[in-house]
Amino acid sequence: MRARQIILVMSMAVLVSACSEFYSMVPRPLIKTVGNLGIISAGVTMATDKTLADHLVSYRSGKDCSTVRSEQGRTYCKEDEPNPKPTVTCYQTLGDVTCYAEPDPSRNLSERVGSAY
């Protein structure tokens, strides 16, 4: 198994090395086009946080999808992210709003900020 991996790595190194015959088999304009597309793709990804494929998926699905977002541990499409309800209760205090993890039992429901009670 180990020898097989070494042979695979060595053969890939020969195929992608500058000494290979790859550049003599492929026409120069095609190499330039592929290189330019790589530069454009890198620029688009840096500017928009989306790859060219992400733009196509976003267009087709109508969602805001990004590989960069999924690499950050979030969902691929922004619309698929869960929106949890806030678990804090806020009350108006002197000149400010103060929020707590649990409702204050000594206060009325009507004193809560942002409540429909």
C-alpha positions, 0 to 999 in steps of 0.5 A: 500500500505504501509503495503504491502511494509513493509511485502515485505521488512520483508519477503525478510529480512527473506529469505536472513538472516543467520537464514533462512533455505536457507543454509541447502537446498542448497549444500555447493559446489554450495554456494562456486561456487556462492561465487567464481563467485562473487569474480571473477566478482568483480575483473574483473569489477575493473580491466577492468571496465566491468562486465562479461556480458559486456564482453559477449556483447562486444564479440558478438557485436564487440563493446566496451560496459560497464555498468560502462560507462553507469552509468557515464552518457555516452552511453553503447557502446563506438562506439555509442557515438557521435563525434561532430565536433570541433567548434573552429578555430585555428591560428598559433601565435608566437610560439604557436597555439591559438584557438577561438570560432569564426573565426577571420574575419581579417585573411585569410582562409589559416592562419587557422591551420588544415584547408584544405583551 
